[in-house]
Amino acid sequence: MTGKITLAATVALLTLVAGAVQVASAQTAPSPTVAHEQVFAAERAFAKAMQDRDLAAFTTLLSKDAVFYGESVTRGPAAVAAAWKPLFAGPTAPFSWEPTSVEVIDAGTLALSSGPVRGPDGRQTSTYNSIWRLEDGAWRVVFDKGCQCPPPPKPGADAASCAAQN
């Protein structure tokens, strides 16, 4: 009889724990629609940190696993912040960026943002792509890579004209 009670108590406890895990997961991952807006806001805050010359704010948006591509690959938030520190020197940002596209996976925990990078004169110089991950309730950049590619082709462009751009 004691074995049946212990087994029943164990099953009940496991059921409660499993339910709590499901509730916690549901609370930490927003819907894709909400996540979409959150990533747009996080990317804008990231760009604003550069414009405001605020390296500390920039660093808070970096994932613990951050990987940034540039002249070399930089790994980890401390190394990324150190590599970007010279870009925060001076009163004017050397470039700016803004998100024009965000896509979020259905789970609401991983996203891609892309958009133009502009020089101080406002002309587009490149395009950036960032992968964001929801970590402890906050969106943080995991991967970041810019390219000197031309802007994306206009809707309806055929494959040959796209290939000619690259």
HELIX and SHEET records of a PDB file:
HELIX    1   1 THR A    2  THR A   28  1                                  27    
HELIX    2   2 PRO A   32  GLN A   51  1                                  20    
HELIX    3   3 LEU A   55  THR A   60  1                                   6    
HELIX    4   4 PRO A   77  TRP A   84  1                                   8    
HELIX    5   5 LYS A   85  PHE A   88  5                                   4    
HELIX    6   6 ALA A  159  GLN A  165  1                                   7    
SHEET    1   A 6 VAL A  73  ARG A  75  0                                        
SHEET    2   A 6 LEU A  62  TYR A  69 -1                                        
SHEET    3   A 6 ALA A 138  CYS A 147  1                                        
SHEET    4   A 6 GLN A 124  GLU A 135 -1                                        
SHEET    5   A 6 LEU A 110  ARG A 118 -1                                        
SHEET    6   A 6 SER A  96  TRP A  97 -1                                        
SHEET    1   B 6 VAL A  73  ARG A  75  0                                        
SHEET    2   B 6 LEU A  62  TYR A  69 -1                                        
SHEET    3   B 6 ALA A 138  CYS A 147  1                                        
SHEET    4   B 6 GLN A 124  GLU A 135 -1                                        
SHEET    5   B 6 LEU A 110  ARG A 118 -1                                        
SHEET    6   B 6 SER A 101  VAL A 104 -1                                        
END                                                                             
